[in-house]
Amino acid sequence: MAILADRMNHLGTETAFEVMARANALEAQGREIINLGIGQPDFKTPEHIVEAAVKALHDGHHGYTPANGIPRLREAVSADLRKRYAINIPEQQILIVPGGKVTMFLAMMIYGEPGCEILYPNPGFPIYESTIRFSGATPIPIALREENGFAFSAEEVLSQINHNTRLIILNSPANPTGGAVPKKEFDTLVQGLSNWPDVAVMSDEIYGQMLYDGREHVSLLQYPELHDRLILLDGWSKTYAMTGWRLGYSIWPKNVVNQAEKLCVNIHSCVNASAQFAGIAALEGNQDPVKFMVSEFDARRKIIVDELNKIPGFSCIEPGGAFYAFPNITNTGMSSQKLQEKILEEAGVAVIAGTSFGIQGEGFLRFSYANSIENIQKALKKIAGCVA
């Protein structure tokens, strides 16, 4: 048997896909399964976006595109950011990539290496820690606590920085908690980072347009003092219900963007051509479908939190953004993993153990409310019976 590179032993995975596979296997056996595990909108991609991709194919856009993306799409991203944040980002600093994970991987390959440290949110998207370890860097968790609404403490983050720190990863609104970080924490963090000019920041803002109760998104692009070391991660997957299109974008510092583009040439050459034309239509077209989806998620959010708090042993704070609820289940007396398995096998509901998102996730479960109100209510009734 051929010997594998040691770094493969450090690469993790994403449990949500494993749970989905088990749920699909149970369905194949004839079981009724309600999936509140996978993190993707249950809406169709808006029709005008689909039509733009179809038209692009009929118009002959079948070949390679520039590695950094079609110029018109990068211009559309720049215009969208200007409209939302009143910030002018040159299209030369914008990189079109096949999904948000690619930006994470590029950042880790550029900044991570043995001997350095990278800070990341915990509980947080599992690919952060996985790719940090794969790069050879040491992952340093930023604890996100329920009592703080799952927002980071800027003072605590600043206390974790040392001369080995290479990169800080931030995510708001957040997966898996739905937490939205208050502006004052960002203000304090950015001010403190002035003492650490060599530390880069990657801000994952993929859920930036999914906020509730009048909250406004705080983008790190709004802090000009960070622009020479900031990577922004965003895309179309969540906002426009385009998870399967594999289309994302990132903003890079001027002195780093060419390195990121070079990696793209080596890894994937370019992004699917017709999907990029769909991305243009999404940004430049009617935004009413986005407002509708967020409104629907908000209605589901209120219902799922209310119903979760009725289940014995569960308590759930209201998430400020994204489409996840992250209830505390410590009073059930079961570990997150055991309760995840029990709920799937006995109640027929797929949810994700908090430990799938890091050690700080013990005592929690992640529920995705990207499902119908009818299914959410039905699922939680089944869970209540299972737990009781």
CORLINFEN-V759726 format. One record per residue. RES is the residue in three letters. OMEGA is omega in whole degrees, 0 to 359 (999 if undefined). BURIAL is I if it has 24 or more other ideal C-beta (glycine too) atoms within 12 Angstrom, else O. D_FIRST is the distance of its C-alpha to the first C-alpha in Angstrom with 2 decimals. Layout:
RES_OMEGA_BURIAL_D_FIRST + RES_OMEGA_BURIAL_D_FIRST
//
This chain:
MET_181_O_0.00 + ALA_181_O_3.81 + ILE_179_O_6.47 + LEU_175_O_9.14 + ALA_183_O_12.76 + ASP_183_O_14.73 + ARG_179_O_17.34 + MET_177_O_15.40 + ASN_183_O_16.17 + HIS_183_O_19.79 + LEU_179_O_20.07 + GLY_180_O_22.13 + THR_179_O_23.34 + GLU_188_I_26.72 + THR_182_I_27.73 + ALA_180_I_30.44 + PHE_176_O_28.02 + GLU_178_I_26.39 + VAL_179_I_29.94 + MET_179_I_30.89 + ALA_179_O_28.07 + ARG_178_I_29.31 + ALA_179_I_32.87 + ASN_179_O_32.13 + ALA_178_O_30.60 + LEU_177_I_33.79 + GLU_180_O_35.93 + ALA_177_O_34.24 + GLN_179_O_35.40 + GLY_179_O_38.92 + ARG_172_O_39.26 + GLU_182_O_41.30 + ILE_173_I_39.34 + ILE_185_I_40.92 + ASN_172_I_38.48 + LEU_183_I_39.74 + GLY_187_I_36.29 + ILE_184_I_35.22 + GLY_175_I_36.91 + GLN_178_I_38.27 + PRO_179_I_41.87 + ASP_178_I_42.87 + PHE_174_I_45.25 + LYS_171_O_44.84 + THR_180_I_44.62 + PRO_190_I_48.30 + GLU_183_O_49.49 + HIS_177_I_50.68 + ILE_177_I_47.21 + VAL_181_I_45.65 + GLU_178_O_48.43 + ALA_178_I_47.80 + ALA_179_I_44.21 + VAL_180_O_45.47 + LYS_180_O_48.17 + ALA_178_I_45.76 + LEU_179_O_43.77 + HIS_180_O_47.04 + ASP_174_O_48.19 + GLY_179_O_45.25 + HIS_186_I_43.09 + HIS_189_O_39.84 + GLY_177_O_38.48 + TYR_171_O_36.98 + THR_174_I_39.01 + PRO_183_I_39.26 + ALA_181_I_36.21 + ASN_176_I_38.47 + GLY_177_I_40.03 + ILE_181_I_43.12 + PRO_182_O_46.12 + ARG_178_I_48.23 + LEU_178_I_45.71 + ARG_175_I_45.48 + GLU_179_I_49.28 + ALA_176_I_49.40 + VAL_179_I_47.21 + SER_179_I_49.52 + ALA_179_O_52.56 + ASP_178_I_51.20 + LEU_177_I_50.59 + ARG_180_O_54.07 + LYS_185_O_55.57 + ARG_187_I_53.87 + TYR_182_I_54.06 + ALA_181_O_56.64 + ILE_180_I_54.10 + ASN_177_O_53.54 + ILE_179_I_49.89 + PRO_182_O_49.56 + GLU_178_I_47.26 + GLN_180_O_45.54 + GLN_182_I_44.03 + ILE_181_I_42.69 + LEU_176_I_39.16 + ILE_186_I_38.32 + VAL_180_I_34.77 + PRO_177_I_32.83 + GLY_184_I_33.47 + GLY_182_I_34.16 + LYS_181_I_30.60 + VAL_178_I_30.24 + THR_177_I_33.12 + MET_183_I_31.48 + PHE_179_I_28.27 + LEU_181_I_30.39 + ALA_181_I_32.50 + MET_180_I_29.65 + MET_182_I_28.14 + ILE_187_I_31.68 + TYR_186_I_32.88 + GLY_174_I_29.96 + GLU_180_O_28.40 + PRO_179_O_27.86 + GLY_179_O_31.27 + CYS_182_I_32.98 + GLU_176_I_33.83 + ILE_179_I_34.10 + LEU_182_I_36.42 + TYR_181_I_35.72 + PRO_180_I_37.56 + ASN_4_I_36.60 + PRO_182_I_36.75 + GLY_179_I_35.54 + PHE_190_I_33.28 + PRO_182_I_29.76 + ILE_175_I_28.27 + TYR_183_I_30.49 + GLU_181_I_28.78 + SER_183_I_25.27 + THR_174_I_25.80 + ILE_181_I_27.69 + ARG_180_I_24.83 + PHE_181_I_22.40 + SER_183_I_24.94 + GLY_179_I_24.90 + ALA_178_I_28.48 + THR_179_I_29.88 + PRO_179_I_31.11 + ILE_185_I_34.68 + PRO_168_I_36.01 + ILE_185_I_39.46 + ALA_174_I_40.82 + LEU_188_I_42.47 + ARG_181_I_44.98 + GLU_183_I_46.82 + GLU_176_O_50.16 + ASN_183_I_49.84 + GLY_182_I_49.05 + PHE_172_I_45.41 + ALA_177_I_46.55 + PHE_171_I_45.40 + SER_182_I_47.94 + ALA_180_I_48.50 + GLU_179_O_49.78 + GLU_178_O_46.71 + VAL_181_I_44.37 + LEU_180_I_46.45 + SER_181_O_46.29 + GLN_183_I_42.48 + ILE_173_I_42.45 + ASN_185_O_42.12 + HIS_174_O_41.44 + ASN_183_O_37.66 + THR_182_I_38.07 + ARG_188_I_36.87 + LEU_173_I_37.08 + ILE_177_I_38.66 + ILE_177_I_37.60 + LEU_182_I_40.45 + ASN_178_I_40.69 + SER_349_I_44.05 + PRO_196_I_44.65 + ALA_165_I_41.52 + ASN_18_I_38.60 + PRO_194_I_38.40 + THR_188_I_41.86 + GLY_182_I_44.18 + GLY_176_I_45.76 + ALA_186_I_47.87 + VAL_177_I_48.54 + PRO_183_I_52.29 + LYS_183_O_53.47 + LYS_178_O_54.85 + GLU_176_I_51.39 + PHE_180_I_50.23 + ASP_181_O_53.46 + THR_181_O_52.95 + LEU_182_I_49.32 + VAL_178_I_50.13 + GLN_180_O_53.10 + GLY_180_I_51.04 + LEU_176_I_48.33 + SER_178_O_51.04 + ASN_182_O_50.40 + TRP_186_I_46.71 + PRO_182_O_46.87 + ASP_180_O_43.34 + VAL_179_I_41.67 + ALA_180_I_40.52 + VAL_170_I_40.75 + MET_181_I_38.81 + SER_179_I_40.99 + ASP_185_I_39.38 + GLU_184_I_42.39 + ILE_178_I_40.84 + TYR_188_I_43.29 + GLY_179_I_46.22 + GLN_179_I_48.45 + MET_180_I_48.00 + LEU_187_I_50.52 + TYR_177_I_53.25 + ASP_175_O_56.68 + GLY_178_O_57.81 + ARG_175_I_55.06 + GLU_182_O_54.45 + HIS_174_I_51.07 + VAL_178_I_50.74 + SER_177_I_48.62 + LEU_172_I_47.68 + LEU_181_I_48.78 + GLN_178_I_52.26 + TYR_184_I_51.94 + PRO_182_O_52.55 + GLU_178_O_51.88 + LEU_191_I_48.16 + HIS_181_I_47.76 + ASP_178_O_46.45 + ARG_183_I_43.44 + LEU_169_I_43.00 + ILE_175_I_40.24 + LEU_176_I_41.37 + LEU_178_I_38.93 + ASP_180_I_40.57 + GLY_189_I_40.33 + TRP_191_I_41.39 + SER_186_I_39.07 + LYS_186_I_41.28 + THR_186_I_44.70 + TYR_180_I_44.76 + ALA_184_I_42.45 + MET_184_I_39.92 + THR_183_I_36.57 + GLY_179_O_34.91 + TRP_182_I_36.37 + ARG_183_I_34.06 + LEU_178_I_36.82 + GLY_175_I_37.54 + TYR_176_I_39.16 + SER_175_I_39.31 + ILE_184_I_42.00 + TRP_172_I_41.09 + PRO_183_I_43.21 + LYS_185_O_44.59 + ASN_183_O_42.74 + VAL_188_I_39.30 + VAL_180_I_39.38 + ASN_177_O_38.39 + GLN_178_O_35.23 + ALA_180_I_34.34 + GLU_179_I_35.16 + LYS_176_O_32.96 + LEU_179_I_29.97 + CYS_179_I_30.98 + VAL_181_O_31.06 + ASN_187_O_27.48 + ILE_188_O_26.21 + HIS_178_I_28.34 + SER_181_O_31.12 + CYS_180_I_33.80 + VAL_178_I_34.75 + ASN_187_I_35.66 + ALA_184_I_39.14 + SER_177_I_40.97 + ALA_179_I_39.74 + GLN_176_I_41.37 + PHE_174_I_44.66 + ALA_178_I_44.37 + GLY_176_I_44.02 + ILE_181_I_47.26 + ALA_179_I_49.06 + ALA_183_I_47.89 + LEU_186_I_49.28 + GLU_185_O_52.43 + GLY_182_I_53.28 + ASN_181_O_54.93 + GLN_180_O_53.60 + ASP_178_O_55.28 + PRO_178_I_52.06 + VAL_179_I_50.54 + LYS_179_O_53.65 + PHE_181_O_53.59 + MET_181_I_49.99 + VAL_177_I_50.67 + SER_178_O_53.86 + GLU_178_I_52.07 + PHE_180_I_49.39 + ASP_179_I_52.26 + ALA_179_O_53.92 + ARG_179_I_50.74 + ARG_182_I_50.15 + LYS_180_O_53.52 + ILE_185_I_53.00 + ILE_178_I_49.55 + VAL_179_I_50.68 + ASP_183_O_53.83 + GLU_178_I_52.04 + LEU_181_I_49.30 + ASN_176_O_52.05 + LYS_183_O_53.56 + ILE_180_I_50.53 + PRO_178_O_50.98 + GLY_180_I_48.84 + PHE_167_I_48.04 + SER_187_O_49.62 + CYS_173_I_48.90 + ILE_181_I_50.38 + GLU_175_I_51.02 + PRO_181_I_48.35 + GLY_183_I_49.88 + GLY_183_I_47.53 + ALA_176_I_44.45 + PHE_179_I_44.11 + TYR_167_I_42.68 + ALA_187_I_44.37 + PHE_185_I_42.89 + PRO_174_I_44.83 + ASN_184_I_44.92 + ILE_184_I_44.06 + THR_182_O_44.39 + ASN_173_O_47.50 + THR_182_I_45.63 + GLY_181_O_44.15 + MET_174_I_40.63 + SER_180_O_37.62 + SER_183_I_36.68 + GLN_180_I_33.41 + LYS_181_O_35.20 + LEU_175_I_38.04 + GLN_181_I_35.81 + GLU_180_I_34.22 + LYS_182_I_37.65 + ILE_180_I_39.26 + LEU_186_I_36.66 + GLU_186_O_36.51 + GLU_182_O_40.23 + ALA_181_I_42.05 + GLY_179_I_39.79 + VAL_179_I_39.72 + ALA_173_I_36.67 + VAL_185_I_37.05 + ILE_176_I_34.71 + ALA_179_I_34.62 + GLY_180_I_35.95 + THR_173_I_33.05 + SER_183_I_30.82 + PHE_177_I_32.78 + GLY_185_I_32.58 + ILE_179_O_33.94 + GLN_181_I_37.49 + GLY_177_I_37.10 + GLU_182_I_37.33 + GLY_181_I_40.47 + PHE_170_I_40.37 + LEU_173_I_39.19 + ARG_174_I_38.94 + PHE_171_I_40.94 + SER_176_I_40.96 + TYR_170_I_44.41 + ALA_179_I_43.33 + ASN_184_I_44.53 + SER_177_O_47.99 + ILE_179_O_50.62 + GLU_180_O_50.88 + ASN_179_I_47.20 + ILE_181_I_47.33 + GLN_179_I_50.37 + LYS_181_I_48.97 + ALA_183_I_45.67 + LEU_174_I_47.46 + LYS_178_O_49.83 + LYS_180_I_46.91 + ILE_180_I_45.35 + ALA_178_O_48.73 + GLY_180_O_49.02 + CYS_181_I_45.50 + VAL_180_I_46.07 + ALA_999_O_49.56
//
